[in-house]
């Protein structure tokens, strides 16, 4: 799982390159998206690192690690989707398929609904170990479905670290 966290950091760095290429320049919102995503990924790594440990500090690190991950990552995803929708009319047809963006929007709406249901279960004191697992696993699945859609959005995008002189 730590490797997954590292891959998420790379994903968000790549996302910045993608968004900068689409818009033609770097934007403040793009930097915010990247930092939210990277911070979320780093907190996932913290959460994973403290799994299986005991003690009050370790429990604190697990609780806030996963809370920041499950808050910052979907927020970064939402802002990235917003950027895609804003840039879409300016792009040549077929650069981004609108159906993929609609899929991501549905995923984010479902994640919001799961968050609301989880909050309602907490408030009404109906949360059980089983319901908490159901919420977390479904939320995690949806979070990753957003990334899955990015595979099809990025399938023809290539970024090179070479400059104009063809040297590193």
JODA-V166248 format. One record per helix or strand of 2 or more residues. SS is the DSSP state (a for helix, b for strand). FROM is the first residue (numbers start at 0). LEN is the number of residues. If there is no record, write none. Layout:
SS_FROM_LEN, SS_FROM_LEN
//
This chain:
a_1_22, a_27_22, a_55_33, a_97_26, a_128_26
//
